[in-house]
């Protein structure tokens, strides 16, 4: 009989390597390297100094050890901190100037930039290893005053905005990986939505790690000014390599009065070899948003199916009165994958509201941890939180763990917490089989049913993608 | 259509069925009765293909094919349907989606075009009315929060929708009130056709009052100890299973 384990293994289809001229600085990290990165990017002094302060801070810090994830020690001197496709010194100005090999890569990933030019709807910024290579729809966005560009371009063209907001939500002292990122970040995306503008299309970034032995340290900064709205999606893939690769990104979101930011992630970094657990991406990411003024709203939606290790806690600081924070998460760990993920909702303002829906799926030997904190501070009158953390187990060698921390300092708070753990039962599979539905289809049906509440938060076109991704990531997991 | 010969079945080395012989022809309705623990449900699950039952001897042919060599999915695609006593719950998956997936899997196997959402909706609506379920059920998760009666009607709905050749109904009447029993029996009667067979497994004869069984078999201690017509059901109702136990022992 078909069992759950045979079902959960299919090859990682984004595992190709692009043969392209890369400029990579030698492995190792010291002050000099930080200076080289800054120099290569022609950065202003203030930014170099900010990086150096971050670097000094990082030297004093230690890797966090409180999470459930286990890995061999990371040798930070064995990593190269800058790698860029070698093209013209100044970088591409239009699609025509981009290396055709690179464009082919994006086509393989399912993002035909050429086509995207014509298809209205999604504007894409693509980050290949460390630099941003193409931003589509730039002009159309400029018409309404939306700035959507690579982080480097933003430093050049909008230094006042970058300077004002960089590190304002995730300071360079925040945590080990955030400090590292602040010192060596190479590129990323920058978005600014002006007052009362509803961004006319979904904005999207695709991240790709290509070069061997490189880390990817991108930074995303999104600022939504008063009364504005933006929906942003990031997607990630990487080639199959035997060694582990480090990805330590920082994402900062700032929502001003009456503004809404919706941030969706579909993360499919290479998870490592399904049989041995060798290789794969270490995904150590700091994501945080600040609802700075009243009526602001920030919503995180994540579908995490890739990476050998995922360590991320997209959080919201609910500073303004009546602000809203949301976290919708599906995390899937199959084979040897580990995930320790969740959120922090920090209620500071009055009448603030947060919702947490977390769905963890473990298969194979996968270990899945939800870790979340809800803090209601003293002045947060009439604040509310609703949390729901569900775990689904497939097979009998995987694990699910839940650590919900709750800290309430205002007696008017209303807290609700629901949690459940269930397994895909042989009885469910048998029932589906008896109706002519294959084991594979049954599992994907059950898993998609389990994830429904999260998938419906994704923009339509990506919800379909996410469902397909789940199917692929689960194949061979039936035992 | 179905021929069971000398079937011996164990679960974890414990024998449950000890040589069952049964022949069901197309167009027939057979009832299998018996006390609790006699092996009735085991027989149903062995026909459907549940993994935990080990066939130690005997065989089952279905339309001339070796049924025991097929996995449960293949049996379903070939037209074997089982109505469960305790159907599984599938949270988050709505009934319309589930039944449509099943209908299309079976249609695909038969070489028929898959049904699209519009066609499916008008098709399922008609079936729903046959078991007196309203359309709101289509949006509910499969068996989640369903009462006992709703679960059984849902099973009969699926039987009517999937149009199998052989339907095995396991304790479809247990725990139902008289109105629900009538609805279920009515569904079975609508399903019957000369190219289809039904095996109904039950503890009580009351559901049989609303149908016309061709044969009634009594299963005890893993064997069919008595076969007869509808009268046998009435006798059992009057005298209880112990009556047969004594005659069998004698």
HADDOCK unambig.tbl for C-alpha pairs under 7 A between the chains (distance, minus, plus):
assign (segid A and resid 1 and name CA) (segid B and resid 71 and name CA) 6.51 0.50 0.50
assign (segid A and resid 427 and name CA) (segid B and resid 88 and name CA) 6.15 0.50 0.50
assign (segid A and resid 428 and name CA) (segid B and resid 88 and name CA) 5.36 0.50 0.50
assign (segid A and resid 428 and name CA) (segid B and resid 89 and name CA) 6.95 0.50 0.50
assign (segid A and resid 428 and name CA) (segid B and resid 90 and name CA) 6.93 0.50 0.50
assign (segid A and resid 431 and name CA) (segid B and resid 88 and name CA) 6.39 0.50 0.50
assign (segid A and resid 433 and name CA) (segid B and resid 72 and name CA) 5.73 0.50 0.50
assign (segid A and resid 433 and name CA) (segid B and resid 73 and name CA) 4.39 0.50 0.50
assign (segid A and resid 434 and name CA) (segid B and resid 48 and name CA) 6.82 0.50 0.50
assign (segid A and resid 434 and name CA) (segid B and resid 72 and name CA) 5.54 0.50 0.50
assign (segid A and resid 434 and name CA) (segid B and resid 73 and name CA) 5.51 0.50 0.50
assign (segid A and resid 434 and name CA) (segid B and resid 76 and name CA) 5.31 0.50 0.50
assign (segid A and resid 434 and name CA) (segid B and resid 81 and name CA) 6.86 0.50 0.50
assign (segid A and resid 435 and name CA) (segid B and resid 76 and name CA) 5.73 0.50 0.50
assign (segid A and resid 435 and name CA) (segid B and resid 102 and name CA) 5.51 0.50 0.50
assign (segid A and resid 436 and name CA) (segid B and resid 73 and name CA) 4.79 0.50 0.50
assign (segid A and resid 436 and name CA) (segid B and resid 74 and name CA) 6.91 0.50 0.50
assign (segid A and resid 436 and name CA) (segid B and resid 76 and name CA) 4.91 0.50 0.50
assign (segid A and resid 436 and name CA) (segid B and resid 77 and name CA) 5.18 0.50 0.50
assign (segid A and resid 436 and name CA) (segid B and resid 102 and name CA) 5.61 0.50 0.50
assign (segid A and resid 436 and name CA) (segid B and resid 105 and name CA) 5.93 0.50 0.50
assign (segid A and resid 436 and name CA) (segid B and resid 106 and name CA) 6.10 0.50 0.50
assign (segid A and resid 437 and name CA) (segid B and resid 73 and name CA) 6.47 0.50 0.50
assign (segid A and resid 437 and name CA) (segid B and resid 101 and name CA) 6.89 0.50 0.50
assign (segid A and resid 437 and name CA) (segid B and resid 102 and name CA) 5.65 0.50 0.50
assign (segid A and resid 437 and name CA) (segid B and resid 105 and name CA) 6.21 0.50 0.50
assign (segid A and resid 438 and name CA) (segid B and resid 73 and name CA) 6.33 0.50 0.50
assign (segid A and resid 445 and name CA) (segid B and resid 93 and name CA) 6.97 0.50 0.50
assign (segid A and resid 446 and name CA) (segid B and resid 90 and name CA) 6.58 0.50 0.50
assign (segid A and resid 446 and name CA) (segid B and resid 93 and name CA) 6.82 0.50 0.50
assign (segid A and resid 449 and name CA) (segid B and resid 91 and name CA) 6.32 0.50 0.50
assign (segid A and resid 449 and name CA) (segid B and resid 92 and name CA) 3.89 0.50 0.50
assign (segid A and resid 449 and name CA) (segid B and resid 93 and name CA) 4.82 0.50 0.50
assign (segid A and resid 450 and name CA) (segid B and resid 91 and name CA) 6.75 0.50 0.50
assign (segid A and resid 450 and name CA) (segid B and resid 92 and name CA) 5.60 0.50 0.50
assign (segid A and resid 452 and name CA) (segid B and resid 92 and name CA) 6.60 0.50 0.50
